[in-house]
Amino acid sequence: MPTDRVGAIGAGGASPGIVISADRIAAAVDRELQELGTPERAEKERSYLKSSLRFHGATLPQIHGVATATWREHGGLDHETMIRTADLLWVTGAFECRMAAEDLLDMGSAMLTTADVPFLERLLRDSGTWALVDGLAAGPVGELDRRPPGIGPTIERWASDDDFWIRRSALLAHLGSLRRGEGDLARFLRLADGMLDETEFFIRKAIGWVLRETARKRPAEVVAWLEPRVDRVSGVTIREAVKHLPVADRDRLMTEYRAR
């Protein structure tokens, strides 16, 4: 894939006549993040996330700031340059660069198509931590699933994948839409029911998290789903799920859970 091209004007595209090099953009982002980081914070983050990735030690606001400034500097990136830049940042193996890559994909998510699903899946499989998985799954992946034709077959396949991070992604892809009172709640509840007996913490947490956000707009449906399942849900799932329910429903469900 060529790394130098003239950006096309339009949504998410650069001004005509300006040559955009994904290599130079990625190198500049990497360099700036290294300059912003500190060894002390790098070690702290590595220990907190228990990750084998390299860490520059930049803060999340600094990462977001660098990614946003990069996007604006070029008047946005066209689709090809965005994907290439994100890929180059990802393969550095530096956590902060991967976070910046996610930011660029999120800012340009309207340009993503179903043809980009294999790329996004590759990033998810290579993440190995909630700190990277969650942003991709709830952001760009969720955006792709929200727009017609959606990525329903992919979500269904992910829900039974051997990798629990991919199963978690199948759940979190619903988060943004359900939080807004939209989305395919029936599909999420079906997939969640299939994972309800799992012992993996990050699956249990994801089910509870999505239910919690769904309850902001559709509390009755969350209650109706939880009530007959209080003998199956884990503590972390139900404690998350009931946080935004009406007090009476929350107290009743927790009482039933404790007495099961």
JOVENTA-V346019 format. One record per residue. N is the residue number from 1. RES is the residue in one letter. SS is DSSP state (hx for helix, st for strand, lp for the rest). PHI is phi in whole degrees, 0 to 359 (999 if undefined). Layout:
n,res,ss,phi
N,RES,SS,PHI
N,RES,SS,PHI
This chain:
n,res,ss,phi
1,M,lp,999
2,P,lp,292
3,T,lp,255
4,D,st,243
5,R,st,204
6,V,st,272
7,G,lp,294
8,A,lp,262
9,I,lp,286
10,G,lp,140
11,A,lp,300
12,G,lp,74
13,G,lp,258
14,A,lp,275
15,S,lp,292
16,P,lp,297
17,G,lp,92
18,I,lp,263
19,V,st,279
20,I,st,251
21,S,st,247
22,A,hx,300
23,D,hx,301
24,R,hx,291
25,I,hx,297
26,A,hx,297
27,A,hx,296
28,A,hx,293
29,V,hx,296
30,D,hx,301
31,R,hx,297
32,E,hx,294
33,L,hx,293
34,Q,hx,296
35,E,hx,293
36,L,hx,281
37,G,lp,281
38,T,lp,230
39,P,hx,300
40,E,hx,295
41,R,hx,291
42,A,hx,301
43,E,hx,293
44,K,hx,297
45,E,hx,293
46,R,hx,300
47,S,hx,292
48,Y,hx,297
49,L,hx,274
50,K,lp,51
51,S,lp,248
52,S,lp,268
53,L,lp,291
54,R,st,280
55,F,lp,232
56,H,lp,274
57,G,lp,90
58,A,lp,274
59,T,lp,279
60,L,hx,300
61,P,hx,301
62,Q,hx,294
63,I,hx,298
64,H,hx,298
65,G,hx,296
66,V,hx,295
67,A,hx,296
68,T,hx,295
69,A,hx,297
70,T,hx,297
71,W,hx,300
72,R,hx,290
73,E,hx,302
74,H,lp,258
75,G,lp,65
76,G,lp,90
77,L,lp,249
78,D,lp,287
79,H,hx,303
80,E,hx,298
81,T,hx,291
82,M,hx,298
83,I,hx,296
84,R,hx,296
85,T,hx,295
86,A,hx,299
87,D,hx,296
88,L,hx,295
89,L,hx,295
90,W,hx,296
91,V,lp,285
92,T,lp,296
93,G,lp,77
94,A,st,264
95,F,hx,304
96,E,hx,297
97,C,hx,294
98,R,hx,292
99,M,hx,296
100,A,hx,296
101,A,hx,299
102,E,hx,298
103,D,hx,299
104,L,hx,296
105,L,hx,295
106,D,hx,291
107,M,hx,295
108,G,lp,256
109,S,hx,298
110,A,hx,295
111,M,hx,272
112,L,lp,290
113,T,lp,230
114,T,hx,299
115,A,hx,294
116,D,hx,271
117,V,hx,301
118,P,hx,301
119,F,hx,296
120,L,hx,296
121,E,hx,295
122,R,hx,299
123,L,hx,296
124,L,hx,300
125,R,hx,293
126,D,lp,264
127,S,lp,285
128,G,lp,73
129,T,lp,205
130,W,hx,302
131,A,hx,295
132,L,hx,253
133,V,hx,299
134,D,hx,296
135,G,hx,295
136,L,hx,291
137,A,hx,292
138,A,hx,280
139,G,hx,265
140,P,hx,304
141,V,hx,295
142,G,hx,299
143,E,hx,296
144,L,hx,297
145,D,hx,290
146,R,hx,289
147,R,lp,273
148,P,lp,303
149,P,lp,274
150,G,lp,75
151,I,lp,229
152,G,hx,308
153,P,hx,300
154,T,hx,293
155,I,hx,300
156,E,hx,298
157,R,hx,295
158,W,hx,299
159,A,lp,297
160,S,lp,243
161,D,lp,290
162,D,lp,291
163,D,lp,274
164,F,hx,295
165,W,hx,293
166,I,hx,288
167,R,hx,297
168,R,hx,299
169,S,hx,298
170,A,hx,299
171,L,hx,285
172,L,hx,288
173,A,lp,299
174,H,lp,274
175,L,hx,301
176,G,hx,299
177,S,hx,295
178,L,hx,292
179,R,hx,299
180,R,lp,273
181,G,lp,82
182,E,lp,243
183,G,lp,82
184,D,lp,265
185,L,hx,294
186,A,hx,300
187,R,hx,294
188,F,hx,301
189,L,hx,297
190,R,hx,294
191,L,hx,293
192,A,hx,297
193,D,hx,299
194,G,hx,291
195,M,hx,251
196,L,lp,296
197,D,lp,268
198,E,lp,291
199,T,lp,262
200,E,lp,294
201,F,hx,305
202,F,hx,289
203,I,hx,282
204,R,hx,301
205,K,hx,295
206,A,hx,296
207,I,hx,300
208,G,hx,297
209,W,hx,297
210,V,hx,293
211,L,hx,298
212,R,hx,302
213,E,hx,287
214,T,hx,296
215,A,lp,295
216,R,lp,298
217,K,lp,248
218,R,lp,227
219,P,hx,299
220,A,hx,298
221,E,hx,289
222,V,hx,293
223,V,hx,299
224,A,hx,299
225,W,hx,281
226,L,hx,289
227,E,hx,305
228,P,lp,283
229,R,lp,243
230,V,lp,296
231,D,lp,276
232,R,lp,246
233,V,lp,289
234,S,lp,277
235,G,hx,298
236,V,hx,295
237,T,hx,294
238,I,hx,288
239,R,hx,296
240,E,hx,290
241,A,hx,298
242,V,lp,271
243,K,lp,301
244,H,lp,251
245,L,lp,278
246,P,lp,306
247,V,hx,306
248,A,hx,298
249,D,hx,293
250,R,hx,299
251,D,hx,295
252,R,hx,295
253,L,hx,295
254,M,hx,292
255,T,hx,295
256,E,hx,295
257,Y,hx,296
258,R,hx,293
259,A,lp,266
260,R,lp,297
